[in-house]
């Protein structure tokens, strides 16, 4: 049986939880990481959301992917493969490491050279499937 989706009121603690996770992941990945971003609905102040902290970890080089996967496994992240999105590797946290009310998911991918100087919003949007078309007003 599928678990129901639970939406909760915005929690100002989400940004602090992200920062704790960001520091831990940055320390673990060291020079492999180009940027770590808080993405998804918990990153939007005031927005009700599923209480899941989503992170995008951007690597500077695709050659660093295997080492990053190994390092993240060493701190309890379970590698789930690309989940159908080439160039991206997905992870779930080991729930035993977390309080019962916090789930973390993470997307690990390489940063395209053309986007290295563009905003985090642009790098997130770059991953949206091209099949999606803008809505007409």
N, CA, C and O atoms as a GROMACS GRO file, in nm:
protein
  548
    1UNK      N    1   0.084  -0.119   0.000
    1UNK     CA    2   0.000   0.000   0.000
    1UNK      C    3   0.088   0.125   0.000
    1UNK      O    4   0.185   0.134   0.075
    2UNK      N    5   0.055   0.219  -0.083
    2UNK     CA    6   0.132   0.343  -0.094
    2UNK      C    7   0.112   0.430   0.029
    2UNK      O    8   0.005   0.431   0.090
    3UNK      N    9   0.217   0.502   0.064
    3UNK     CA   10   0.208   0.595   0.176
    3UNK      C   11   0.140   0.722   0.129
    3UNK      O   12   0.167   0.769   0.018
    4UNK      N   13   0.051   0.780   0.212
    4UNK     CA   14  -0.013   0.904   0.170
    4UNK      C   15   0.087   1.019   0.167
    4UNK      O   16   0.184   1.021   0.244
    5UNK      N   17   0.063   1.114   0.079
    5UNK     CA   18   0.147   1.233   0.072
    5UNK      C   19   0.095   1.330   0.177
    5UNK      O   20  -0.025   1.359   0.183
    6UNK      N   21   0.185   1.378   0.260
    6UNK     CA   22   0.148   1.470   0.368
    6UNK      C   23   0.209   1.607   0.338
    6UNK      O   24   0.329   1.620   0.317
    7UNK      N   25   0.123   1.707   0.337
    7UNK     CA   26   0.167   1.845   0.319
    7UNK      C   27   0.151   1.914   0.455
    7UNK      O   28   0.047   1.903   0.519
    8UNK      N   29   0.255   1.985   0.496
    8UNK     CA   30   0.251   2.054   0.625
    8UNK      C   31   0.276   2.203   0.604
    8UNK      O   32   0.327   2.244   0.499
    9UNK      N   33   0.240   2.282   0.703
    9UNK     CA   34   0.269   2.426   0.697
    9UNK      C   35   0.419   2.447   0.690
    9UNK      O   36   0.498   2.363   0.734
   10UNK      N   37   0.458   2.560   0.633
   10UNK     CA   38   0.599   2.595   0.624
   10UNK      C   39   0.663   2.591   0.762
   10UNK      O   40   0.605   2.636   0.861
   11UNK      N   41   0.784   2.538   0.767
   11UNK     CA   42   0.860   2.532   0.892
   11UNK      C   43   0.989   2.609   0.872
   11UNK      O   44   1.072   2.571   0.790
   12UNK      N   45   1.008   2.719   0.946
   12UNK     CA   46   1.130   2.798   0.929
   12UNK      C   47   1.258   2.720   0.960
   12UNK      O   48   1.367   2.761   0.921
   13UNK      N   49   1.245   2.608   1.029
   13UNK     CA   50   1.362   2.525   1.061
   13UNK      C   51   1.419   2.455   0.938
   13UNK      O   52   1.533   2.409   0.941
   14UNK      N   53   1.342   2.446   0.829
   14UNK     CA   54   1.390   2.375   0.711
   14UNK      C   55   1.519   2.436   0.656
   14UNK      O   56   1.608   2.362   0.614
   15UNK      N   57   1.531   2.567   0.655
   15UNK     CA   58   1.653   2.627   0.602
   15UNK      C   59   1.773   2.593   0.691
   15UNK      O   60   1.883   2.573   0.640
   16UNK      N   61   1.753   2.586   0.821
   16UNK     CA   62   1.861   2.547   0.912
   16UNK      C   63   1.898   2.400   0.894
   16UNK      O   64   2.016   2.365   0.900
   17UNK      N   65   1.798   2.315   0.873
   17UNK     CA   66   1.826   2.173   0.848
   17UNK      C   67   1.906   2.157   0.720
   17UNK      O   68   2.001   2.078   0.714
   18UNK      N   69   1.869   2.233   0.616
   18UNK     CA   70   1.946   2.229   0.492
   18UNK      C   71   2.091   2.270   0.518
   18UNK      O   72   2.183   2.204   0.471
   19UNK      N   73   2.112   2.376   0.593
   19UNK     CA   74   2.247   2.426   0.617
   19UNK      C   75   2.332   2.322   0.690
   19UNK      O   76   2.450   2.305   0.657
   20UNK      N   77   2.275   2.251   0.786
   20UNK     CA   78   2.347   2.144   0.857
   20UNK      C   79   2.387   2.034   0.758
   20UNK      O   80   2.500   1.987   0.759
   21UNK      N   81   2.291   1.996   0.673
   21UNK     CA   82   2.319   1.892   0.573
   21UNK      C   83   2.423   1.940   0.472
   21UNK      O   84   2.512   1.864   0.433
   22UNK      N   85   2.410   2.065   0.429
   22UNK     CA   86   2.504   2.120   0.331
   22UNK      C   87   2.647   2.115   0.384
   22UNK      O   88   2.739   2.076   0.312
   23UNK      N   89   2.664   2.155   0.508
   23UNK     CA   90   2.799   2.154   0.567
   23UNK      C   91   2.855   2.012   0.575
   23UNK      O   92   2.972   1.989   0.543
   24UNK      N   93   2.772   1.918   0.616
   24UNK     CA   94   2.817   1.779   0.630
   24UNK      C   95   2.857   1.721   0.495
   24UNK      O   96   2.960   1.656   0.482
   25UNK      N   97   2.774   1.746   0.394
   25UNK     CA   98   2.801   1.693   0.260
   25UNK      C   99   2.923   1.763   0.200
   25UNK      O  100   3.006   1.697   0.138
   26UNK      N  101   2.934   1.894   0.217
   26UNK     CA  102   3.050   1.968   0.166
   26UNK      C  103   3.179   1.917   0.228
   26UNK      O  104   3.280   1.901   0.159
   27UNK      N  105   3.176   1.890   0.357
   27UNK     CA  106   3.295   1.837   0.425
   27UNK      C  107   3.331   1.699   0.371
   27UNK      O  108   3.448   1.668   0.350
   28UNK      N  109   3.230   1.616   0.348
   28UNK     CA  110   3.253   1.480   0.298
   28UNK      C  111   3.304   1.479   0.155
   28UNK      O  112   3.395   1.403   0.122
   29UNK      N  113   3.246   1.563   0.070
   29UNK     CA  114   3.285   1.563  -0.071
   29UNK      C  115   3.409   1.648  -0.098
   29UNK      O  116   3.478   1.627  -0.198
   30UNK      N  117   3.436   1.744  -0.012
   30UNK     CA  118   3.556   1.826  -0.027
   30UNK      C  119   3.563   1.893  -0.162
   30UNK      O  120   3.467   1.958  -0.206
   31UNK      N  121   3.676   1.878  -0.229
   31UNK     CA  122   3.699   1.947  -0.356
   31UNK      C  123   3.622   1.889  -0.474
   31UNK      O  124   3.632   1.941  -0.586
   32UNK      N  125   3.545   1.783  -0.452
   32UNK     CA  126   3.465   1.728  -0.562
   32UNK      C  127   3.342   1.814  -0.592
   32UNK      O  128   3.291   1.812  -0.704
   33UNK      N  129   3.296   1.888  -0.493
   33UNK     CA  130   3.170   1.961  -0.505
   33UNK      C  131   3.192   2.103  -0.558
   33UNK      O  132   3.282   2.175  -0.514
   34UNK      N  133   3.108   2.141  -0.655
   34UNK     CA  134   3.109   2.278  -0.707
   34UNK      C  135   3.008   2.364  -0.632
   34UNK      O  136   3.034   2.480  -0.602
   35UNK      N  137   2.893   2.306  -0.601
   35UNK     CA  138   2.787   2.382  -0.534
   35UNK      C  139   2.684   2.285  -0.476
   35UNK      O  140   2.660   2.177  -0.531
   36UNK      N  141   2.624   2.324  -0.365
   36UNK     CA  142   2.515   2.248  -0.304
   36UNK      C  143   2.398   2.344  -0.288
   36UNK      O  144   2.412   2.451  -0.228
   37UNK      N  145   2.283   2.307  -0.342
   37UNK     CA  146   2.166   2.394  -0.343
   37UNK      C  147   2.049   2.330  -0.270
   37UNK      O  148   2.029   2.209  -0.277
   38UNK      N  149   1.973   2.412  -0.201
   38UNK     CA  150   1.846   2.370  -0.139
   38UNK      C  151   1.739   2.392  -0.244
   38UNK      O  152   1.715   2.505  -0.286
   39UNK      N  153   1.675   2.286  -0.287
   39UNK     CA  154   1.575   2.294  -0.393
   39UNK      C  155   1.444   2.234  -0.345
   39UNK      O  156   1.438   2.173  -0.238
   40UNK      N  157   1.341   2.251  -0.423
   40UNK     CA  158   1.212   2.194  -0.388
   40UNK      C  159   1.130   2.287  -0.300
   40UNK      O  160   1.172   2.399  -0.270
   41UNK      N  161   1.014   2.239  -0.261
   41UNK     CA  162   0.919   2.325  -0.190
   41UNK      C  163   0.966   2.369  -0.052
   41UNK      O  164   0.927   2.476  -0.006
   42UNK      N  165   1.049   2.290   0.016
   42UNK     CA  166   1.097   2.333   0.148
   42UNK      C  167   1.195   2.450   0.138
   42UNK      O  168   1.227   2.512   0.239
   43UNK      N  169   1.241   2.480   0.019
   43UNK     CA  170   1.333   2.593  -0.002
   43UNK      C  171   1.259   2.725  -0.021
   43UNK      O  172   1.322   2.830  -0.029
   44UNK      N  173   1.127   2.721  -0.029
   44UNK     CA  174   1.048   2.841  -0.055
   44UNK      C  175   0.984   2.890   0.076
   44UNK      O  176   0.891   2.827   0.126
   45UNK      N  177   1.033   3.000   0.131
   45UNK     CA  178   0.978   3.051   0.256
   45UNK      C  179   0.827   3.075   0.247
   45UNK      O  180   0.778   3.136   0.152
   46UNK      N  181   0.754   3.026   0.347
   46UNK     CA  182   0.609   3.046   0.355
   46UNK      C  183   0.526   2.944   0.282
   46UNK      O  184   0.403   2.943   0.298
   47UNK      N  185   0.586   2.858   0.203
   47UNK     CA  186   0.512   2.762   0.122
   47UNK      C  187   0.488   2.632   0.199
   47UNK      O  188   0.583   2.574   0.253
   48UNK      N  189   0.364   2.586   0.206
   48UNK     CA  190   0.335   2.455   0.263
   48UNK      C  191   0.401   2.350   0.173
   48UNK      O  192   0.409   2.369   0.052
   49UNK      N  193   0.447   2.240   0.232
   49UNK     CA  194   0.526   2.144   0.154
   49UNK      C  195   0.525   2.007   0.217
   49UNK      O  196   0.487   1.990   0.333
   50UNK      N  197   0.569   1.908   0.139
   50UNK     CA  198   0.604   1.778   0.197
   50UNK      C  199   0.730   1.803   0.279
   50UNK      O  200   0.821   1.871   0.231
   51UNK      N  201   0.738   1.750   0.400
   51UNK     CA  202   0.856   1.778   0.484
   51UNK      C  203   0.978   1.697   0.442
   51UNK      O  204   1.028   1.613   0.517
   52UNK      N  205   1.023   1.723   0.321
   52UNK     CA  206   1.140   1.653   0.265
   52UNK      C  207   1.241   1.759   0.223
   52UNK      O  208   1.209   1.848   0.143
   53UNK      N  209   1.361   1.751   0.276
   53UNK     CA  210   1.466   1.845   0.240
   53UNK      C  211   1.534   1.789   0.114
   53UNK      O  212   1.597   1.684   0.118
   54UNK      N  213   1.520   1.860   0.004
   54UNK     CA  214   1.582   1.819  -0.123
   54UNK      C  215   1.706   1.903  -0.147
   54UNK      O  216   1.706   2.024  -0.129
   55UNK      N  217   1.812   1.835  -0.188
   55UNK     CA  218   1.938   1.902  -0.219
   55UNK      C  219   1.984   1.862  -0.358
   55UNK      O  220   1.965   1.748  -0.400
   56UNK      N  221   2.042   1.956  -0.427
   56UNK     CA  222   2.116   1.926  -0.550
   56UNK      C  223   2.262   1.949  -0.519
   56UNK      O  224   2.302   2.057  -0.475
   57UNK      N  225   2.342   1.847  -0.542
   57UNK     CA  226   2.486   1.856  -0.524
   57UNK      C  227   2.546   1.856  -0.664
   57UNK      O  228   2.533   1.758  -0.738
   58UNK      N  229   2.610   1.965  -0.700
   58UNK     CA  230   2.665   1.980  -0.834
   58UNK      C  231   2.815   1.958  -0.831
   58UNK      O  232   2.886   2.023  -0.754
   59UNK      N  233   2.862   1.868  -0.914
   59UNK     CA  234   3.005   1.839  -0.925
   59UNK      C  235   3.064   1.914  -1.042
   59UNK      O  236   2.996   1.940  -1.142
   60UNK      N  237   3.190   1.950  -1.029
   60UNK     CA  238   3.257   2.023  -1.136
   60UNK      C  239   3.295   1.932  -1.253
   60UNK      O  240   3.305   1.977  -1.367
   61UNK      N  241   3.316   1.803  -1.225
   61UNK     CA  242   3.360   1.711  -1.330
   61UNK      C  243   3.284   1.580  -1.324
   61UNK      O  244   3.265   1.526  -1.215
   62UNK      N  245   3.242   1.527  -1.438
   62UNK     CA  246   3.177   1.396  -1.439
   62UNK      C  247   3.271   1.285  -1.392
   62UNK      O  248   3.226   1.180  -1.347
   63UNK      N  249   3.402   1.308  -1.403
   63UNK     CA  250   3.499   1.209  -1.357
   63UNK      C  251   3.495   1.189  -1.205
   63UNK      O  252   3.543   1.088  -1.154
   64UNK      N  253   3.439   1.286  -1.133
   64UNK     CA  254   3.432   1.278  -0.988
   64UNK      C  255   3.312   1.200  -0.937
   64UNK      O  256   3.301   1.174  -0.817
   65UNK      N  257   3.221   1.161  -1.026
   65UNK     CA  258   3.098   1.095  -0.984
   65UNK      C  259   3.123   0.968  -0.903
   65UNK      O  260   3.064   0.954  -0.796
   66UNK      N  261   3.206   0.874  -0.948
   66UNK     CA  262   3.226   0.752  -0.868
   66UNK      C  263   3.278   0.780  -0.727
   66UNK      O  264   3.233   0.718  -0.631
   67UNK      N  265   3.373   0.871  -0.715
   67UNK     CA  266   3.428   0.904  -0.583
   67UNK      C  267   3.321   0.970  -0.496
   67UNK      O  268   3.314   0.943  -0.377
   68UNK      N  269   3.238   1.056  -0.556
   68UNK     CA  270   3.131   1.121  -0.480
   68UNK      C  271   3.029   1.019  -0.430
   68UNK      O  272   2.984   1.027  -0.316
   69UNK      N  273   2.994   0.922  -0.515
   69UNK     CA  274   2.900   0.817  -0.474
   69UNK      C  275   2.957   0.741  -0.354
   69UNK      O  276   2.886   0.716  -0.258
   70UNK      N  277   3.084   0.704  -0.360
   70UNK     CA  278   3.148   0.632  -0.249
   70UNK      C  279   3.153   0.714  -0.121
   70UNK      O  280   3.124   0.663  -0.013
   71UNK      N  281   3.189   0.841  -0.134
   71UNK     CA  282   3.199   0.927  -0.015
   71UNK      C  283   3.063   0.947   0.050
   71UNK      O  284   3.052   0.947   0.173
   72UNK      N  285   2.960   0.965  -0.030
   72UNK     CA  286   2.826   0.983   0.026
   72UNK      C  287   2.776   0.856   0.094
   72UNK      O  288   2.708   0.862   0.196
   73UNK      N  289   2.810   0.741   0.039
   73UNK     CA  290   2.773   0.614   0.102
   73UNK      C  291   2.837   0.603   0.240
   73UNK      O  292   2.779   0.545   0.331
   74UNK      N  293   2.957   0.658   0.255
   74UNK     CA  294   3.027   0.649   0.384
   74UNK      C  295   2.958   0.727   0.496
   74UNK      O  296   2.985   0.704   0.613
   75UNK      N  297   2.868   0.821   0.459
   75UNK     CA  298   2.795   0.895   0.562
   75UNK      C  299   2.646   0.860   0.562
   75UNK      O  300   2.564   0.934   0.617
   76UNK      N  301   2.612   0.746   0.501
   76UNK     CA  302   2.477   0.694   0.514
   76UNK      C  303   2.380   0.724   0.403
   76UNK      O  304   2.260   0.705   0.421
   77UNK      N  305   2.427   0.772   0.288
   77UNK     CA  306   2.337   0.794   0.177
   77UNK      C  307   2.333   0.671   0.087
   77UNK      O  308   2.438   0.617   0.049
   78UNK      N  309   2.212   0.627   0.055
   78UNK     CA  310   2.191   0.507  -0.026
   78UNK      C  311   2.176   0.550  -0.172
   78UNK      O  312   2.084   0.624  -0.207
   79UNK      N  313   2.266   0.503  -0.256
   79UNK     CA  314   2.266   0.536  -0.398
   79UNK      C  315   2.151   0.464  -0.466
   79UNK      O  316   2.134   0.344  -0.449
   80UNK      N  317   2.072   0.538  -0.545
   80UNK     CA  318   1.957   0.480  -0.614
   80UNK      C  319   1.971   0.480  -0.766
   80UNK      O  320   1.876   0.450  -0.838
   81UNK      N  321   2.089   0.513  -0.816
   81UNK     CA  322   2.109   0.518  -0.961
   81UNK      C  323   2.056   0.649  -1.018
   81UNK      O  324   2.033   0.744  -0.945
   82UNK      N  325   2.039   0.652  -1.150
   82UNK     CA  326   1.997   0.777  -1.214
   82UNK      C  327   1.845   0.794  -1.221
   82UNK      O  328   1.798   0.899  -1.262
   83UNK      N  329   1.770   0.692  -1.182
   83UNK     CA  330   1.622   0.697  -1.183
   83UNK      C  331   1.568   0.748  -1.316
   83UNK      O  332   1.468   0.820  -1.321
   84UNK      N  333   1.635   0.709  -1.423
   84UNK     CA  334   1.588   0.745  -1.557
   84UNK      C  335   1.633   0.880  -1.608
   84UNK      O  336   1.588   0.922  -1.715
   85UNK      N  337   1.719   0.949  -1.536
   85UNK     CA  338   1.768   1.080  -1.581
   85UNK      C  339   1.920   1.070  -1.598
   85UNK      O  340   1.993   1.084  -1.499
   86UNK      N  341   1.968   1.046  -1.719
   86UNK     CA  342   2.112   1.034  -1.742
   86UNK      C  343   2.189   1.157  -1.692
   86UNK      O  344   2.144   1.270  -1.709
   87UNK      N  345   2.304   1.132  -1.631
   87UNK     CA  346   2.387   1.241  -1.580
   87UNK      C  347   2.353   1.282  -1.440
   87UNK      O  348   2.419   1.370  -1.383
   88UNK      N  349   2.251   1.221  -1.382
   88UNK     CA  350   2.211   1.252  -1.245
   88UNK      C  351   2.213   1.124  -1.165
   88UNK      O  352   2.176   1.018  -1.215
   89UNK      N  353   2.256   1.132  -1.042
   89UNK     CA  354   2.253   1.017  -0.952
   89UNK      C  355   2.170   1.055  -0.830
   89UNK      O  356   2.193   1.160  -0.769
   90UNK      N  357   2.074   0.972  -0.795
   90UNK     CA  358   1.983   1.002  -0.685
   90UNK      C  359   2.023   0.924  -0.561
   90UNK      O  360   2.080   0.815  -0.570
   91UNK      N  361   1.993   0.981  -0.445
   91UNK     CA  362   2.024   0.921  -0.315
   91UNK      C  363   1.907   0.941  -0.221
   91UNK      O  364   1.832   1.038  -0.233
   92UNK      N  365   1.893   0.850  -0.128
   92UNK     CA  366   1.805   0.868  -0.013
   92UNK      C  367   1.892   0.853   0.109
   92UNK      O  368   1.991   0.779   0.108
   93UNK      N  369   1.856   0.923   0.212
   93UNK     CA  370   1.932   0.909   0.336
   93UNK      C  371   1.893   0.780   0.404
   93UNK      O  372   1.781   0.730   0.387
   94UNK      N  373   1.985   0.727   0.482
   94UNK     CA  374   1.957   0.611   0.564
   94UNK      C  375   1.867   0.659   0.677
   94UNK      O  376   1.911   0.735   0.762
   95UNK      N  377   1.741   0.616   0.678
   95UNK     CA  378   1.644   0.667   0.774
   95UNK      C  379   1.687   0.647   0.918
   95UNK      O  380   1.643   0.720   1.007
   96UNK      N  381   1.772   0.550   0.944
   96UNK     CA  382   1.818   0.527   1.081
   96UNK      C  383   1.899   0.646   1.133
   96UNK      O  384   1.914   0.665   1.254
   97UNK      N  385   1.951   0.726   1.042
   97UNK     CA  386   2.032   0.842   1.081
   97UNK      C  387   1.948   0.965   1.112
   97UNK      O  388   2.000   1.064   1.162
   98UNK      N  389   1.818   0.959   1.082
   98UNK     CA  390   1.735   1.078   1.090
   98UNK      C  391   1.626   1.064   1.194
   98UNK      O  392   1.589   0.954   1.234
   99UNK      N  393   1.577   1.178   1.238
   99UNK     CA  394   1.459   1.176   1.323
   99UNK      C  395   1.342   1.130   1.238
   99UNK      O  396   1.348   1.136   1.116
  100UNK      N  397   1.237   1.083   1.302
  100UNK     CA  398   1.125   1.024   1.228
  100UNK      C  399   1.051   1.123   1.139
  100UNK      O  400   0.979   1.081   1.048
  101UNK      N  401   1.067   1.253   1.164
  101UNK     CA  402   0.991   1.350   1.087
  101UNK      C  403   1.072   1.419   0.979
  101UNK      O  404   1.028   1.519   0.924
  102UNK      N  405   1.190   1.367   0.948
  102UNK     CA  406   1.272   1.434   0.847
  102UNK      C  407   1.322   1.332   0.746
  102UNK      O  408   1.380   1.230   0.783
  103UNK      N  409   1.299   1.360   0.621
  103UNK     CA  410   1.346   1.276   0.511
  103UNK      C  411   1.431   1.366   0.423
  103UNK      O  412   1.400   1.484   0.404
  104UNK      N  413   1.537   1.310   0.371
  104UNK     CA  414   1.624   1.387   0.283
  104UNK      C  415   1.637   1.312   0.152
  104UNK      O  416   1.658   1.191   0.151
  105UNK      N  417   1.624   1.383   0.042
  105UNK     CA  418   1.659   1.323  -0.086
  105UNK      C  419   1.761   1.415  -0.151
  105UNK      O  420   1.764   1.535  -0.126
  106UNK      N  421   1.843   1.356  -0.232
  106UNK     CA  422   1.951   1.434  -0.291
  106UNK      C  423   1.971   1.392  -0.435
  106UNK      O  424   1.960   1.274  -0.469
  107UNK      N  425   1.999   1.489  -0.518
  107UNK     CA  426   2.029   1.466  -0.658
  107UNK      C  427   2.173   1.510  -0.680
  107UNK      O  428   2.209   1.623  -0.651
  108UNK      N  429   2.254   1.420  -0.732
  108UNK     CA  430   2.394   1.449  -0.756
  108UNK      C  431   2.415   1.452  -0.906
  108UNK      O  432   2.382   1.356  -0.976
  109UNK      N  433   2.469   1.560  -0.956
  109UNK     CA  434   2.494   1.568  -1.100
  109UNK      C  435   2.613   1.658  -1.127
  109UNK      O  436   2.658   1.733  -1.041
  110UNK      N  437   2.661   1.648  -1.248
  110UNK     CA  438   2.773   1.734  -1.286
  110UNK      C  439   2.718   1.866  -1.335
  110UNK      O  440   2.608   1.873  -1.390
  111UNK      N  441   2.794   1.969  -1.315
  111UNK     CA  442   2.756   2.103  -1.356
  111UNK      C  443   2.801   2.127  -1.499
  111UNK      O  444   2.920   2.123  -1.527
  112UNK      N  445   2.706   2.150  -1.591
  112UNK     CA  446   2.746   2.176  -1.730
  112UNK      C  447   2.835   2.299  -1.738
  112UNK      O  448   2.808   2.400  -1.673
  113UNK      N  449   2.938   2.291  -1.816
  113UNK     CA  450   3.033   2.403  -1.829
  113UNK      C  451   2.964   2.531  -1.869
  113UNK      O  452   3.004   2.640  -1.827
  114UNK      N  453   2.860   2.522  -1.950
  114UNK     CA  454   2.791   2.642  -1.996
  114UNK      C  455   2.713   2.711  -1.886
  114UNK      O  456   2.670   2.825  -1.902
  115UNK      N  457   2.693   2.643  -1.772
  115UNK     CA  458   2.613   2.701  -1.665
  115UNK      C  459   2.695   2.738  -1.542
  115UNK      O  460   2.636   2.777  -1.441
  116UNK      N  461   2.824   2.728  -1.547
  116UNK     CA  462   2.904   2.751  -1.426
  116UNK      C  463   2.891   2.892  -1.372
  116UNK      O  464   2.911   2.912  -1.252
  117UNK      N  465   2.860   2.989  -1.454
  117UNK     CA  466   2.851   3.127  -1.406
  117UNK      C  467   2.706   3.176  -1.396
  117UNK      O  468   2.682   3.294  -1.373
  118UNK      N  469   2.611   3.085  -1.414
  118UNK     CA  470   2.469   3.123  -1.413
  118UNK      C  471   2.410   3.091  -1.277
  118UNK      O  472   2.466   3.011  -1.202
  119UNK      N  473   2.299   3.151  -1.245
  119UNK     CA  474   2.236   3.137  -1.114
  119UNK      C  475   2.195   2.992  -1.085
  119UNK      O  476   2.179   2.913  -1.178
  120UNK      N  477   2.178   2.958  -0.956
  120UNK     CA  478   2.128   2.825  -0.919
  120UNK      C  479   1.994   2.794  -0.984
  120UNK      O  480   1.968   2.679  -1.020
  121UNK      N  481   1.908   2.895  -1.000
  121UNK     CA  482   1.779   2.873  -1.064
  121UNK      C  483   1.798   2.819  -1.205
  121UNK      O  484   1.727   2.729  -1.248
  122UNK      N  485   1.893   2.875  -1.277
  122UNK     CA  486   1.917   2.831  -1.415
  122UNK      C  487   1.966   2.688  -1.418
  122UNK      O  488   1.927   2.612  -1.507
  123UNK      N  489   2.051   2.647  -1.323
  123UNK     CA  490   2.100   2.510  -1.325
  123UNK      C  491   1.989   2.414  -1.293
  123UNK      O  492   1.985   2.304  -1.349
  124UNK      N  493   1.896   2.452  -1.205
  124UNK     CA  494   1.783   2.366  -1.174
  124UNK      C  495   1.693   2.355  -1.295
  124UNK      O  496   1.649   2.245  -1.331
  125UNK      N  497   1.664   2.467  -1.359
  125UNK     CA  498   1.576   2.466  -1.476
  125UNK      C  499   1.637   2.388  -1.592
  125UNK      O  500   1.563   2.334  -1.675
  126UNK      N  501   1.767   2.380  -1.599
  126UNK     CA  502   1.833   2.310  -1.709
  126UNK      C  503   1.799   2.161  -1.706
  126UNK      O  504   1.812   2.093  -1.808
  127UNK      N  505   1.757   2.109  -1.591
  127UNK     CA  506   1.726   1.968  -1.580
  127UNK      C  507   1.582   1.935  -1.614
  127UNK      O  508   1.546   1.817  -1.621
  128UNK      N  509   1.498   2.034  -1.636
  128UNK     CA  510   1.358   2.008  -1.668
  128UNK      C  511   1.352   1.943  -1.805
  128UNK      O  512   1.412   1.994  -1.900
  129UNK      N  513   1.281   1.832  -1.817
  129UNK     CA  514   1.275   1.763  -1.946
  129UNK      C  515   1.228   1.856  -2.057
  129UNK      O  516   1.137   1.936  -2.038
  130UNK      N  517   1.291   1.843  -2.172
  130UNK     CA  518   1.258   1.928  -2.286
  130UNK      C  519   1.117   1.903  -2.337
  130UNK      O  520   1.062   1.986  -2.409
  131UNK      N  521   1.057   1.790  -2.300
  131UNK     CA  522   0.921   1.759  -2.345
  131UNK      C  523   0.818   1.854  -2.283
  131UNK      O  524   0.708   1.870  -2.336
  132UNK      N  525   0.854   1.918  -2.172
  132UNK     CA  526   0.761   2.012  -2.111
  132UNK      C  527   0.760   2.141  -2.190
  132UNK      O  528   0.865   2.194  -2.226
  133UNK      N  529   0.642   2.191  -2.217
  133UNK     CA  530   0.630   2.314  -2.294
  133UNK      C  531   0.568   2.421  -2.205
  133UNK      O  532   0.488   2.389  -2.116
  134UNK      N  533   0.603   2.548  -2.227
  134UNK     CA  534   0.543   2.654  -2.146
  134UNK      C  535   0.391   2.657  -2.161
  134UNK      O  536   0.337   2.631  -2.269
  135UNK      N  537   0.324   2.689  -2.050
  135UNK     CA  538   0.178   2.702  -2.055
  135UNK      C  539   0.143   2.834  -2.121
  135UNK      O  540   0.212   2.935  -2.103
  136UNK      N  541   0.035   2.833  -2.198
  136UNK     CA  542  -0.013   2.957  -2.258
  136UNK      C  543  -0.112   3.021  -2.164
  136UNK      O  544  -0.192   2.953  -2.099
  137UNK      N  545  -0.107   3.154  -2.157
  137UNK     CA  546  -0.199   3.226  -2.067
  137UNK      C  547  -0.338   3.233  -2.124
  137UNK      O  548  -0.428   3.289  -2.062
   0.00000   0.00000   0.00000
